[in-house]
Amino acid sequence: MADLARRAAGAALRNCLLLAVEFGAIWMLRGPEGLWVPVLLAVFVAGAAVPHGTDAEFVARTAVALTAVGIAVLGGVTWDRHVLHDRGREETAVVAQWTMVEDGASLSPSLRLRTEAGRDLPGPVTLDLAVGARLTVTVDPDGPAWAPGGRPDRPLWQGAGTGALLLLQTALLLRISVRRSRT
């Protein structure tokens, strides 16, 4: 029984450590110009390393790591949409620059937007509008989040998906940590 309690405490510690990494990743991925590749790579590596000290093999470690990346991505989307729903302000933006960007085999238009209040909106927009065209955007007055169009609905499905991934991660880590050694 003492061995089971020790393993369960290890599972709780592993889960808390991974949750802290995921929260840090969500914080760093706020807005459209986050450092997506290095942050998600770090989350993947942390997710794969968390089961260290258990008998977890490649498949189990990869499952935990991919779940952690999913939580970071979906949590970031949920956070941005929630912020825009709660305190987003609709503004009119003007297309400041129009360029063509190569995405694989073809070229696609990319826009830089500036609100009428003078705020540059980070990140390219893949709409095909002429320079000087106006469109409605929703911006977070206190942060980097913004989205084209009016205020988004409450992010219920994104929140439910994030919660489901959190439950899956907790179950995976509990199963990996509590499982007895095969030797």
BELSULKA-V208770 format. One record per residue. PSI is psi in whole degrees, -180 to 180 (none if undefined). D_CENTER is the distance of its C-alpha to the mean C-alpha in whole Angstrom. Layout:
psi:PSI d_center:D_CENTER
psi:PSI d_center:D_CENTER
This chain:
psi:-38 d_center:39
psi:-34 d_center:38
psi:-41 d_center:36
psi:-41 d_center:34
psi:-40 d_center:33
psi:-42 d_center:32
psi:-38 d_center:30
psi:-39 d_center:28
psi:-37 d_center:28
psi:-39 d_center:26
psi:-42 d_center:24
psi:-42 d_center:23
psi:-44 d_center:22
psi:-43 d_center:20
psi:-44 d_center:18
psi:-40 d_center:18
psi:-45 d_center:17
psi:-36 d_center:14
psi:-38 d_center:13
psi:-42 d_center:14
psi:-44 d_center:12
psi:-41 d_center:9
psi:-43 d_center:9
psi:-39 d_center:10
psi:-43 d_center:7
psi:-42 d_center:5
psi:-40 d_center:9
psi:-23 d_center:9
psi:7 d_center:6
psi:139 d_center:8
psi:171 d_center:10
psi:-13 d_center:11
psi:35 d_center:12
psi:163 d_center:9
psi:71 d_center:11
psi:-54 d_center:8
psi:-53 d_center:11
psi:-35 d_center:13
psi:-46 d_center:10
psi:-32 d_center:8
psi:-42 d_center:12
psi:-40 d_center:13
psi:-42 d_center:11
psi:-46 d_center:13
psi:-43 d_center:16
psi:-41 d_center:15
psi:-36 d_center:15
psi:-27 d_center:18
psi:-23 d_center:20
psi:-39 d_center:19
psi:12 d_center:22
psi:139 d_center:24
psi:-1 d_center:28
psi:180 d_center:28
psi:17 d_center:29
psi:133 d_center:26
psi:-170 d_center:26
psi:-48 d_center:24
psi:-44 d_center:23
psi:-43 d_center:22
psi:-42 d_center:20
psi:-39 d_center:18
psi:-44 d_center:17
psi:-43 d_center:16
psi:-43 d_center:14
psi:-36 d_center:12
psi:-40 d_center:12
psi:-42 d_center:10
psi:-42 d_center:8
psi:-41 d_center:7
psi:-43 d_center:7
psi:-44 d_center:4
psi:-53 d_center:2
psi:-35 d_center:5
psi:-39 d_center:5
psi:-42 d_center:3
psi:-44 d_center:5
psi:-44 d_center:8
psi:-49 d_center:8
psi:-46 d_center:9
psi:-38 d_center:11
psi:-44 d_center:13
psi:-45 d_center:14
psi:-34 d_center:15
psi:-44 d_center:17
psi:-47 d_center:19
psi:14 d_center:20
psi:147 d_center:19
psi:128 d_center:22
psi:131 d_center:23
psi:165 d_center:25
psi:130 d_center:27
psi:152 d_center:25
psi:139 d_center:28
psi:115 d_center:27
psi:-29 d_center:28
psi:142 d_center:27
psi:124 d_center:27
psi:167 d_center:27
psi:133 d_center:27
psi:136 d_center:24
psi:123 d_center:24
psi:84 d_center:22
psi:-109 d_center:23
psi:-13 d_center:27
psi:172 d_center:27
psi:142 d_center:27
psi:151 d_center:25
psi:148 d_center:25
psi:132 d_center:22
psi:149 d_center:23
psi:131 d_center:23
psi:152 d_center:23
psi:131 d_center:25
psi:163 d_center:25
psi:-21 d_center:29
psi:-6 d_center:28
psi:5 d_center:28
psi:125 d_center:24
psi:131 d_center:23
psi:122 d_center:19
psi:153 d_center:17
psi:141 d_center:16
psi:153 d_center:18
psi:132 d_center:19
psi:57 d_center:20
psi:157 d_center:23
psi:86 d_center:26
psi:153 d_center:28
psi:157 d_center:31
psi:133 d_center:31
psi:-11 d_center:32
psi:151 d_center:30
psi:145 d_center:29
psi:158 d_center:26
psi:134 d_center:24
psi:157 d_center:21
psi:125 d_center:19
psi:150 d_center:18
psi:117 d_center:17
psi:-21 d_center:20
psi:4 d_center:19
psi:-173 d_center:16
psi:-9 d_center:14
psi:140 d_center:13
psi:161 d_center:15
psi:145 d_center:15
psi:146 d_center:19
psi:-174 d_center:21
psi:-176 d_center:22
psi:132 d_center:20
psi:160 d_center:17
psi:167 d_center:18
psi:134 d_center:17
psi:65 d_center:14
psi:-46 d_center:16
psi:-39 d_center:14
psi:-41 d_center:11
psi:-41 d_center:12
psi:-39 d_center:14
psi:-42 d_center:12
psi:-43 d_center:10
psi:-40 d_center:13
psi:-42 d_center:15
psi:-37 d_center:12
psi:-42 d_center:13
psi:-41 d_center:17
psi:-44 d_center:17
psi:-44 d_center:16
psi:-43 d_center:18
psi:-42 d_center:21
psi:-48 d_center:20
psi:-37 d_center:21
psi:-45 d_center:23
psi:-44 d_center:25
psi:-42 d_center:25
psi:-36 d_center:26
psi:-22 d_center:29
psi:136 d_center:30
psi:153 d_center:33
psi:144 d_center:34
psi:-15 d_center:36
psi:none d_center:39
